[in-house]
């Protein structure tokens, strides 16, 4: 099944439909694509003429090593190019890419995939891992992966795996910016610097944070799995862009395209991905 619904034209902000003249940021839905199996994360990939989306598919229980999981490939326009782009994973969640490699959090392993060939090159077992969740890569190629159950952020660089930060309760979303990590943990958004100092950027999210993406000028987009998407202003002010909790439409680990100001939302239990234009006036 590959159903794409285009041109809804809905504009959501602060729990209601609002006019386009709204002073605060808002989003406009452009398309919705069904046919993915429990999508947890969307990653925007741009490299030369190769521009597409990758979607992690749990296709089963969220922490079961059943071999059902995989990665789907989608066009930026929502066309589902290859639902079985990579198979043989378990419950894949967060993803990041660097220098032609895709890094995927998969229960207790960090999976390394060659993007050009769509082949699994390596599975790095993370000792003691319970629920690996999100992945980010810094500008030098160091990979960071969070474990929501153990409260750890692991670092993988030069084929060496280490514990980078510990005791971060309910840690999930990660975003590397320079030498800093922006971290979503429970209802708090933190910045962890290269000396591992922790600064709170914002708090007061209504649900636990899932995805974290960087906007311009120190602003962020943050999703909460239960069905919330926030715009986080520099200084910590929160604007609700989407609230689909009552409808049971999940907003899991989002992907953001800075070139087009598009945010791509995996709808988890609805087996769909929705694309929105972020408008900041």
C-alpha positions in Angstrom: 0.0 0.0 0.0 1.3 3.4 -0.9 -1.3 6.1 -0.3 -0.3 9.7 -0.6 -2.7 12.5 0.4 -1.6 15.9 -0.9 -2.7 19.4 -0.4 -4.6 19.3 2.9 -3.7 23.0 3.5 -4.3 22.7 7.2 -2.5 25.2 9.4 -2.0 24.2 13.0 -0.9 26.2 16.0 -1.7 26.3 19.7 -4.1 23.4 19.4 -6.4 25.2 16.9 -6.6 26.0 13.2 -5.4 29.6 12.8 -5.0 32.1 10.0 -1.7 32.4 8.2 -1.2 35.9 9.6 -0.4 34.4 13.1 2.6 36.0 14.6 4.0 32.9 16.1 5.4 29.9 14.1 3.0 27.5 12.6 3.0 24.5 10.2 1.2 23.7 7.0 0.6 20.1 6.1 1.7 19.2 2.6 1.4 15.5 2.3 0.8 12.2 4.2 2.1 8.8 3.1 0.9 5.5 4.4 2.5 2.1 4.0 5.4 2.1 6.4 5.5 -0.3 9.4 5.6 1.3 12.8 7.8 4.2 11.6 9.9 5.6 14.5 12.3 8.1 12.9 12.7 10.1 9.7 16.1 11.2 8.5 16.7 13.8 5.7 19.6 12.8 3.4 21.1 15.3 1.0 24.3 14.6 -0.9 24.9 16.1 -4.3 22.0 14.9 -6.5 20.9 12.3 -3.9 18.1 13.8 -1.9 15.7 11.5 -0.1 14.2 10.4 3.2 15.0 7.4 5.3 12.4 6.0 7.7 13.2 3.4 10.4 10.5 0.8 10.7 10.1 -1.2 13.9 7.4 -3.5 12.4 6.8 -5.2 15.7 7.5 -4.6 19.4 9.6 -1.6 20.2 12.3 -3.5 22.1 12.2 -7.0 20.7 15.0 -8.6 18.7 12.8 -10.3 16.2 14.5 -9.5 12.9 11.4 -7.8 11.5 12.7 -4.2 11.4 14.2 -2.3 8.6 14.6 1.1 6.8 12.4 2.5 4.1 13.4 5.0 1.4 11.1 7.8 0.4 11.2 10.7 -1.9 11.1 14.3 -0.5 7.7 14.5 -2.2 6.3 11.6 -0.1 6.6 8.8 -2.8 7.5 5.5 -1.1 10.4 4.4 -3.3 11.5 1.3 -1.5 9.8 0.1 1.7 12.4 -2.7 2.1 15.5 -0.6 1.4 17.3 -2.3 4.3 15.9 -5.3 6.1 17.2 -7.7 8.8 17.1 -5.2 11.7 15.2 -5.6 15.0 13.5 -2.5 16.3 15.4 0.4 14.6 14.8 3.9 16.0 17.0 7.0 15.7 19.3 7.5 12.7 22.2 9.8 11.6 24.5 9.9 8.7 28.1 10.9 8.0 30.5 10.3 5.1 28.3 7.8 3.3 27.4 5.8 6.3 24.1 5.5 8.1 24.1 4.9 11.8 21.0 3.3 13.4 20.1 2.6 17.0 18.7 -0.9 17.2 17.9 -2.2 20.7 21.4 -2.9 22.0 23.4 -2.4 18.8 24.6 0.5 16.7 24.2 -0.6 13.1 26.4 0.9 10.4 24.9 0.8 6.9 26.6 1.8 3.5 24.1 4.3 2.1 25.2 3.8 -1.5 24.8 0.0 -1.5 22.1 -0.2 1.2 24.1 -3.0 2.9 24.7 -3.5 6.5 28.5 -3.2 7.1 28.7 -3.6 10.9 26.7 -4.2 14.0 28.4 -2.7 17.1 27.1 -4.3 20.3 26.8 -1.7 23.1 27.5 -3.6 26.4 24.8 -3.2 29.0 22.5 -1.4 26.6 18.7 -1.9 27.1 16.9 0.6 24.9 19.1 2.5 22.4 16.9 5.2 21.0 18.4 8.2 19.2 21.6 8.9 17.2 23.5 12.0 16.2 26.9 12.6 14.6 29.2 15.6 15.2 31.1 17.4 12.5 34.2 15.2 13.1 32.3 12.0 12.7 31.9 11.0 16.3 28.6 9.1 16.8 26.5 9.5 19.9 23.6 7.2 20.8 21.2 7.4 23.8 19.8 4.7 25.9 16.6 5.8 27.5 16.4 3.0 30.0 20.0 3.2 31.4 20.3 7.0 31.2 23.5 6.9 29.2 24.8 8.6 26.1 27.4 6.4 24.4 30.1 7.7 22.0 31.5 5.8 19.0 34.6 7.2 17.3 37.6 5.6 15.6 35.9 2.2 16.1 36.0 2.8 19.9 32.9 2.7 22.0 32.7 4.5 25.3 30.2 6.0 27.8 30.1 9.7 27.2 27.5 10.9 29.7 25.7 8.9 32.4 22.8 9.6 34.7 20.6 11.5 32.2 17.1 10.3 33.2 14.8 9.3 30.3 17.4 10.5 27.8 16.1 10.2 24.2 16.5 12.9 21.5 20.0 14.0 20.5 21.4 16.7 18.2 25.1 17.5 17.8 25.8 21.2 17.2 29.5 21.9 17.0 31.2 20.4 20.1 27.9 20.5 22.0 25.0 18.0 22.4 21.4 19.1 22.6 19.6 16.4 24.6 15.9 15.7 25.1 15.4 13.9 28.4 11.9 13.5 29.8 10.3 17.0 29.8 13.6 18.9 29.7 15.8 20.0 26.8 19.5 20.3 27.8 22.7 21.4 26.3 25.8 19.3 27.2 29.1 21.0 26.3 32.4 19.3 25.5 33.3 19.4 29.2 30.0 17.6 30.0 28.5 20.5 31.8 24.7 20.5 31.6 22.6 23.6 30.9 18.8 23.6 30.7 17.6 25.2 27.5 13.8 24.7 28.1 11.4 22.7 30.2 7.7 22.3 30.6 7.0 20.0 27.7 3.7 18.2 28.3 5.1 14.8 27.4 8.5 13.1 27.2 10.7 14.4 24.4 11.4 12.2 21.4 13.0 14.1 18.4 15.2 17.2 18.5 16.1 19.2 15.5 18.0 22.5 15.2 16.5 25.6 13.5 18.1 28.9 12.7 19.4 31.3 15.4 19.4 28.9 18.3 15.8 27.7 17.9 14.7 24.1 17.9 11.9 21.8 16.8 11.0 19.2 19.5 8.6 16.3 19.2 7.0 14.3 22.0 6.0 10.8 21.0 2.4 11.1 22.4 1.4 13.6 19.6 3.1 17.0 20.2 5.4 19.1 18.1 6.9 22.2 19.7 8.8 25.2 18.4 11.4 26.1 21.1 12.7 29.7 20.9 16.1 30.9 22.0 15.5 31.7 25.6 13.2 28.7 26.2 9.8 29.9 25.1 7.6 27.0 23.8 5.0 27.3 21.1 2.8 24.2 20.3 2.8 23.6 16.5 0.8 20.4 16.6 -1.3 18.5 19.2 -2.7 15.3 17.8 -2.9 13.4 21.1 -6.7 13.1 21.1 -6.6 11.6 17.6 -4.0 9.1 18.7 -1.6 10.4 16.0 2.0 10.0 17.2 4.8 12.4 16.5 7.9 10.3 17.0 11.5 11.1 16.0 11.2 14.0 13.5 13.4 14.8 10.6 14.0 18.4 9.5 15.2 19.8 6.1 16.8 23.2 6.6 16.9 23.9 2.9 13.1 23.7 2.5 12.0 24.3 6.1 10.1 21.0 6.0 9.6 18.8 9.0 8.8 15.1 8.5 6.9 13.4 11.3 6.7 9.6 11.7 3.2 8.7 13.0 4.3 5.4 14.6 1.0 3.6 15.4 -0.7 5.1 12.3 2.0 3.6 10.0 2.4 6.8 8.1 4.7 9.8 7.7 3.4 13.4 7.5 5.2 16.4 6.0 4.7 19.9 7.2 6.1 23.3 6.1 7.4 25.3 9.1 6.5 28.9 8.7 8.1 31.4 11.1 7.0 34.7 9.6 
